Amino acid sequence: MVLVKKILLFLLSIVFTILLLIGATTSYAKDEFNTETMESNIRYYTIEWVDVADKNNKKYVCGTKVTTFDNSGRKFVMEYYNILMDDDTIISRFELDAIQISFEKIEPLETNDLDIRLYASKVVKDGKDILGGPRGEPDNYKGISLEFLDFDLELNTEVFKTLYKGGYNIEAYIIPGASTIVPIVLNTKYTKESEEVLDDCLKELILNYEQAQKPKGEVFSEQVQHVG
């Protein structure tokens, strides 16, 4: 009888040890997985025309700027514009910046911004890519900055107005090969009359460009003889 009890106690000790080992193993287990989620969120938008004049009050930058952030504090700033350069050429620029906002204090408001490196970006409307590309130089700039040398006034004007109206997605590649979708909803404040700001800016920019292309005039030797 004593032998049986000893055997039972021995078997129970083995079972208890096994249970402890299983518990210790389970406590350090790790499951990694991913899935798509539908999280409740509020997104804020500011959409405006880019309308910039130089020191002589002549328009030289025209386009659209879109700023959006959500409750996570992550902000995206996108600009697409035409610019009259110092060498009297017009180019188009696309810029996208991603910023993480840390709210250090609420009253008075104090924030700390962290620039997020982007590897590529594109604007997609109705399943079609209308703008964007991979990151370029300089490498120390964390956002996307692209230049397009082929100037097409009609096409660019259409894109400017599309970006202002909303109804498309920005795809930002914070992780290479995996895009973060930033929805730009329809601009509920949009009116046809608001386009006059862009149209007037572009008209003046083109006028300034055409004036810059005119010959500056030359001084000939015959003219020099009559001076004074």
BELZI-V857014 format. One record per residue. RES is the residue in three letters. NEAR is the number of other C-alpha atoms within 10 Angstrom. D_FIRST is the distance of its C-alpha to the first C-alpha in Angstrom with 2 decimals. Layout:
BEGIN
res = <RES	RES>
near = <NEAR	NEAR>
d_first = <D_FIRST	D_FIRST>
END
This chain:
BEGIN
res = <MET	VAL	LEU	VAL	LYS	LYS	ILE	LEU	LEU	PHE	LEU	LEU	SER	ILE	VAL	PHE	THR	ILE	LEU	LEU	LEU	ILE	GLY	ALA	THR	THR	SER	TYR	ALA	LYS	ASP	GLU	PHE	ASN	THR	GLU	THR	MET	GLU	SER	ASN	ILE	ARG	TYR	TYR	THR	ILE	GLU	TRP	VAL	ASP	VAL	ALA	ASP	LYS	ASN	ASN	LYS	LYS	TYR	VAL	CYS	GLY	THR	LYS	VAL	THR	THR	PHE	ASP	ASN	SER	GLY	ARG	LYS	PHE	VAL	MET	GLU	TYR	TYR	ASN	ILE	LEU	MET	ASP	ASP	ASP	THR	ILE	ILE	SER	ARG	PHE	GLU	LEU	ASP	ALA	ILE	GLN	ILE	SER	PHE	GLU	LYS	ILE	GLU	PRO	LEU	GLU	THR	ASN	ASP	LEU	ASP	ILE	ARG	LEU	TYR	ALA	SER	LYS	VAL	VAL	LYS	ASP	GLY	LYS	ASP	ILE	LEU	GLY	GLY	PRO	ARG	GLY	GLU	PRO	ASP	ASN	TYR	LYS	GLY	ILE	SER	LEU	GLU	PHE	LEU	ASP	PHE	ASP	LEU	GLU	LEU	ASN	THR	GLU	VAL	PHE	LYS	THR	LEU	TYR	LYS	GLY	GLY	TYR	ASN	ILE	GLU	ALA	TYR	ILE	ILE	PRO	GLY	ALA	SER	THR	ILE	VAL	PRO	ILE	VAL	LEU	ASN	THR	LYS	TYR	THR	LYS	GLU	SER	GLU	GLU	VAL	LEU	ASP	ASP	CYS	LEU	LYS	GLU	LEU	ILE	LEU	ASN	TYR	GLU	GLN	ALA	GLN	LYS	PRO	LYS	GLY	GLU	VAL	PHE	SER	GLU	GLN	VAL	GLN	HIS	VAL	GLY>
near = <6	7	8	9	10	11	12	12	12	12	12	12	12	12	12	12	12	12	12	12	12	11	11	11	10	10	9	7	7	7	4	4	5	5	4	5	6	5	6	6	8	9	15	11	15	12	21	17	22	19	18	16	14	9	7	6	8	14	23	22	21	28	29	23	21	20	17	19	20	14	11	12	15	17	22	21	17	21	21	26	22	26	20	19	12	8	7	14	14	22	17	21	16	21	17	25	21	23	19	16	16	14	12	11	10	8	6	7	8	10	12	11	14	12	15	17	20	21	20	23	25	22	22	18	17	9	9	10	15	14	14	21	15	13	20	15	10	10	10	7	15	19	27	26	23	17	14	12	10	9	13	13	14	8	9	16	18	11	18	22	17	16	27	24	19	18	15	21	20	22	19	26	19	17	12	10	8	12	17	13	15	18	16	23	13	14	15	8	9	13	10	8	7	13	15	11	15	19	15	13	23	22	13	16	24	16	14	16	18	12	12	14	11	8	7	7	6	7	7	8	8	8	9	9	8	7	6	4>
d_first = <0.00	3.79	5.35	5.12	6.40	8.74	9.93	10.69	12.46	14.27	15.46	16.61	18.50	20.22	21.28	22.57	24.50	26.04	27.14	28.75	30.57	31.84	33.02	34.83	36.47	37.58	39.11	41.45	42.39	46.13	47.94	51.66	53.95	57.38	59.00	62.30	62.35	64.91	65.00	67.18	69.92	73.47	76.01	79.29	82.47	85.80	88.28	91.70	94.68	95.27	98.92	99.96	103.47	104.65	106.70	109.80	108.14	107.94	104.86	102.97	99.36	98.51	95.25	92.10	89.22	85.90	83.34	80.01	76.76	73.74	71.16	69.27	72.33	73.06	76.81	78.89	82.62	84.65	88.37	90.70	94.36	97.66	99.16	102.65	102.25	104.60	105.92	107.02	104.40	101.99	98.32	95.29	92.13	88.62	86.20	82.67	80.69	77.12	76.23	73.08	74.15	72.12	73.22	73.07	74.85	75.97	78.66	80.70	79.54	78.42	76.97	75.90	76.46	74.68	76.45	74.20	74.94	75.91	76.01	78.06	79.21	81.10	82.56	81.76	83.65	83.23	81.13	83.84	83.89	87.02	86.54	84.35	83.04	80.89	81.20	84.00	85.51	85.26	81.59	81.31	82.18	78.94	80.50	82.38	86.12	88.15	91.90	93.86	97.36	98.56	100.08	100.24	101.53	101.03	97.46	96.46	98.00	95.95	92.73	93.60	94.03	90.87	88.82	90.49	89.87	86.12	84.00	82.31	79.31	79.15	76.54	75.60	73.54	71.59	69.07	70.83	70.48	69.09	71.61	71.35	73.32	75.63	77.31	80.90	81.63	85.12	87.33	88.07	90.87	92.72	96.32	98.90	101.17	98.67	99.32	102.79	101.34	100.06	103.19	105.54	103.54	103.60	107.32	108.13	105.85	107.61	110.99	110.12	108.95	112.19	114.30	112.47	113.34	117.08	119.20	119.60	123.27	124.97	127.84	130.52	133.17	135.92	134.27	133.84	137.61	138.30	135.80	137.59>
END
